[in-house]
Amino acid sequence: MAGKKNSGRLAQAFEENITGNTARIEFSGNREVIVEGCKGILEYDDTTIRLNLGRESVRFLGKGLSIGAMSGKIAVIEGYINSMEFLR
């Protein structure tokens, strides 16, 4: 039961952080993430990718990270994603 409470809090935290910037983040396991609402790349190497979402940014940490595609305001990050964090 505790797992469901924690996952609910995580979903709520994503909504609170994302809704204000009209960004959407969708994971496919830990190997791919699609970020809609991306306004640019702030940092990019094979272990860190940080994207501008407007008032804040989002950083992905992992191994073998790359931007597989970027079109308009959509970025697709591929590799082994270990963590994600929002930065102001």
N, C-alpha and C positions, 0 to 999 in steps of 0.2 A: 504494500500500500504506500510506503514511503516513496518508492520510485515514481508512482503516478503523481504525487504531490510535487516532487522535484521537477518532473518534466512539465507540469503545468506552470510552475514558476518560470522555467526557462522559456516556454512559449510566450508567456506574458512579457518577459524581459525583452525578447526579440520584437514583439509588437510595439512596446513602448519606445524602443530605440529606433525602429525602422519607420514606423508610421509618420513621425514628424518630418522625415526627409523623403518620403515617398519612394524609399528604396525597398527592394524585395530581394531576399537571399534564400536560395534553394540549394540544399545539399543532396548529392547522390553518394551516400556513404561518406567515407573520408578521402575519396579520390577525385571528386569534381564538385565545384560550387558555381552556381550561376548568380551573378549580382546584377540586378536591374536597378537603374538609377545612378549608375556610376558616372561621375563628372570628370574623371581623370585618374591617372596613375601617379602616386606620390613616392612610392618606393618599390623597387622590383629587382629581386635576385632569386636564386634557386631555393632559398630558405625563408624569404619574407616577401610578401606582396601587400602593399598598403594602397587602398583606393579611396579617393575623395568622394564623399557622399553629400557634400554641401556643408552643413553646419558641423559635421563630424566626419571621421574616417573610420574605415574598418581595416584591420590588419589580420592577415592569415600567415601562420607560421607552420613550417613543415619541411619536407625534403623533396627535391626534384620539382619544385613548383614552377609553373609557367602559365602564361596567359595564352590559352589555346585559341581563343577567338575574342575579338572586340569589335562590336558593331553598334553604332549609335551610343546609347547609354547602357549597353549590356556587355559585361565581361564574363568570360568563362575561365575559371582557374582550374588547372589540372595538376596532379601530383599527389603526394601523401600529405594530407592536411592534418596537422596535430592539434591546432587550436585557432580560435578566432577571437578577436577583441575589438571593442568599439573604443575610439579615442576622440577626445574633443580638442 
